[in-house]
Every structure is written in C-alpha cells, then in structure tokens.
C-alpha cells in the first residue's frame, strides 16, 4: 500500500505520461499543442514532465485538443481531481500547523528565563510589528490563517514585558537595510525595535557592516536558557538539546555579541536606518 506522498508522485507521473502520449498519438508537436491550446510551450513541457500540476481546465483543454476518448477523459480528469484534493488537504494541514507551531514556540519560550536570538537577515518574531508579521506570513499562508497566525505571534510578544525574564537579540545591519518591506513599513519596524530596546530586561545588539566578527554563522537561531536551541530552516525547524551542541551555539552567540554594538549606539543605528528607510 502506497503512502500519500508516494501515491501523489505516482499519480502525477501517470497524468504527465498520459498527456504526453495523447499529444504524440495526435501527431502534434509541443509547439503546435501550445499554439492550439493557448498555453506556452514551456508549460506544455512542464505538464508532460510532471513538473507542473495542471488545473482541471488545462486537462480538459488538452484532452479535447488531442481527441481523447470518453473513457480516457473520465480517467484523467478523475486523476487530476484527486491530485488537487491531496494538495488542498496538505495545504490545509500546513495552515493549521502554522498557528499550532506558534503555540508550541510560545510554551517553550514561557518556560525559559534567559532567551538569546541571533538573526542575520530577518527581524526576529518577538520584535516584529503587526505589518511586518503579516508580510512574512503571507509568503506561505492566506485567508483567515493570516489573522490567526499574526495574533498568535503578537501574543508571544507579551513575554518581553515580563521583568523576570531576560532577552538578548543580536541582528546584523543587513536586517536593517534589506528591502523586504516597503520603506514606510521598515521604518516603523526599526523604530519599534529601538523602542523595545529601552526595556530594562531586553538587549538589542546590531553588528555593523564595518565589524569583523570572529565567526561566520550560516543561519539564525534561538537559545532558551542553556538547555535548548531552535533553528528555523527553509523546510523545517530543528531542535538541539545535546549539551555539547547547545554549547556550540552559546559560544557562537558570544562571538556575535562581541562584534555588535548595544545600548545608545545600537538605538542610534536603528533610528538612522529607520529614517533612511522612510525616505526610500
């Protein structure tokens, strides 16, 4: 019995091969099929190689163009519909999982008293404004899940106002200068970080472009007390609890901190970058 990912790959290959076979049986080149269907030739190629999942309308158009029989039409349309159902199901699970992930992170954060964050490119979640959060979330989510996940991230930020817990953030100057958001959004975001940095239990450091850090980190990470590290990668989140491995990240964080400026100097750098972003 095939697992769902295996079935998805198998069915996608079947559909792609069937479309390719029908085109050849109709004695049509890919270029001719593209012209007659109103699609581009690269799209026809991707559909036939399984690199692009066709919409139902695409399948109907090509089946009519190739003169597919009623049985072929019924089989392939059902196959395409099944593939889209699997994709939609996985998307729904991913969307629900995003809000649940925020809740799991909040629980981990709530049990820690000393939290350290290093970020080379993005503003850390606890420092993000609502608009910055929204723009990050809409890269992968849509609809009601955007509001739910935004609210969950903002709820996590209340931890910053607990005087019994200490937070240290080290950012690179690239975080301040990167044009991920429009200038006015980034300007507000940087001013917000400068404001948060005035809290007595929060330290914000910025590594200037002119600095010469003693290490070259490959990604951002978060350290909870001295017992756990979480690393957010493009495809997954990695949790590190082995003491020797946690110690590696503690040493690296110290190295990055030594290259950063803190206090009034960091706030001035943030506000200067904020003014420049506002003028973009």
N, C-alpha and C positions, 0 to 999 in steps of 0.2 A: 504494500500500500504506500502510495507516494505522499510525502508531506506537502503542505500547501505551496511552499516556495518551489519545490520540485515540480509540482503539477503546473504552477504558473509558468515556469520556464519551458516545460514540455508543451503546454498548450500554445504558448506564444510562438514557439518554433513551428508547431503544426500549422498555425494560421499563416505564418510568413511563407512557409514552403508551399502551402496550397495556393496562395495568391500568386506566387512566382510561377507555379506550374500552370495555372489557369491563363496567365498572360502569355506564356510560351505556347500553350495549346491554341490560343487565339492568334498566333503568329504576329505578335506585337512586340516591338522593342520597348525598353523602358522610357525612351524619349517620346515615342508615339503614345504610350499609355498616359504619360504625364500631360501631353498636349490635349488628348481627348477627354481626360478626366478633370482638367483644370488644376491639377496638382503639379508640384515641381518634380523634376526628375530625381533630385536627391531624396525627396520624400518617398517616392516610389521605391527607390533603392533601400531606404531605411526600413520601410514596411516589409519588404521582401527578405531583409536580413535579420528581422526581429529586433532591430534597434529602436523602433518606434511603435508603440501600441496604437493601432488605428481606431478612430472613432467609428461608431456604428454607421454613420453617414458615409464615411470613406469606404467601408467594406461594401455597403450597398451600391455605391457608385461603381466600384471596380468590378463587382460581380455582374452588374448589368452590362458594363462595357465588355467584359470577357465572354458574355453569353453563357454564364454558369447555369446549370440545370436547377430545377426547383429543389431537389434533394441536396445539392451542393450549397445552394443559397441558404437553406434552412440550417444545415450543419455548421457552416462557417459563421453565420450570424449568431447562432447559439454559442459558439466558441468565443466569439468576440465579446458577447454579453457577459459570459462567465468570467472572462479576464478582467473586464471593467468592474464586476462585482467584487472580485478579490482585491483589486486596487483600492476601491472605495472602502472596503472593510478594513484594510490595513491603514488607510489614511485616518479613519475614524478612531481606531485604536491608538494611533500615534498622537492624535489631537487630545484624546482623553488622558493619555500618558503624560503629556506635557504639564498639565495642571497638577497631576499626581506627583510628578517629578519635583515641582516647586514645593509641594508639601513635604516630601521626603527631605529635601535640602533644608527646609525651614526647621524640621525636627532635629537634624544633625547640628545645625547652627545654634539652636536653642540650648543644646546640652554643652556647648563649648564656651569657655570664658575668655580665651585668647585666640583671636582669629587673624590670620595673615593672608593677604591676597596679592598675587603678582599678575599683572596683565600687560602684555606687550602691544596690544592693538585695540581691544575693545574696552569700554568703560565697564568695570565690574558691576554685576547686577545690583548689589546693595547701594551703589552710588548713582544708578540710572534714574533720570527723570521719567515721568509717565510717557512723554512723547518719544524719548529715546527707546524706552522699553517697547512701545508699540511698533516702532520701525524695525527693531530686532525681531520681534515675534512674527510680524507679517512676512518675513523672509520664508517662514516654514508653515505658518498657520493662517487661517482665515475665518471669517464669520464670528459666531459667539465665543469661540475658543480664544480669540484675541483678547476680549474683555476679561474673561475668566483668568487667563494666564497673567495678564497685566495686573489684575487685582491681587493675585497670589504673590507676585513678585513685590508689589508695594507693601503687602502685609509683612513680608520678610524684613523689609527695611526698618520696621519699628524697633528691631533689635538694636539699632545704632544708638537709640536714646536710653538704653539701659546702662547706667553708670557703673554697674558691677561687672561689665564686660569690656574688653579692650579689643580695638580693631586697628590693624595696620594695613594700609594699601600702598603698594608701590606700582606706579604706572610709568611707562616710557613717554617721552614727549610726543612720540608718534600717535598716541591715543588722543592727544590734544589737537593735533594738526590734521588727522585723517578726515577727509571729507565724506564720511559715511552718511551723515545727515546734512540737510541744508544749513547754511551759515547761522541762521537765527536759532535753529534747534540746538546746534552745537554750542553756540554762545550761552544759551540758557543752561545747557548741561554743565559746562565748565564752571559757570558762576555757582551752580548748585554744589558742585564738588568743593569749591573754595569755601562755601558756607558750612558744609558738613565738616570740613577740616578744622573748624573753630571749636568743635565739641572736645571736651577735655579727655574723653576716652577714645578719640579717633585720631590716628596719624595718617596723613596722606603725603607720600613722597613722590617726586617726579624725577626720572632720570633724564637729564637734558641731552640733547643731541651731541653736545660737546663732551659728555662724560666718556670715560674709558672703563666700562665695567670689567671685572675680573672673570667673567664667565659669559657664555652665550646661550641663554635659555631658548628652547625650541617651541615653547608653548606656555600658556598661562596655567596657574594652579592656585588652589586654596588649601591652607593648612589650618586644621582645627586642633587647638591646644598643641600637644606634641605627640598626638596619637593617630591622626588620620590626615591624608591628603586626597583631594579630589582633583581630577584633571579632565577638563572638557575638551574632547576631540571632535572633529567634524562628524564622525559617525557614531560616537558612543562617549560615555563618561566612565573614567577609570578611577577606582578607589584603591588607595595604597594604605595599608595598615602595618606592614612589616617594619619594626622599629629601625632597622638599618636603612631601609628605603626612605622612611619619613625623615631620618637624619640627613639624607642627601638633600632633600628639599629645604630643610631648615638652614643648612649651610648655604645653599644657593640663594635663599631669601636674604640671608645676612649679607651676602656678596652684593646682591642687587640694591639692598638698602644703603650700603656704603657708597654706592655710585649715585644715589639720589639726593635731592635737596628736600628739606622738610620745613615746616613752620611757615614763617612770613615769606621766605624765599620761594617756597612751593606755591603758596597762595598767589604771590605776585605773578609767577609764571602762568598759573591757571587763569588769572584775570586778564593778563596781557593776551593770552591766546584767545580768551573769550571775546575781547574787543576786536581782535583781528578777524575772528570768525563772523562777528556781526557785520563787518564791513565787506564780506565776500559778496 
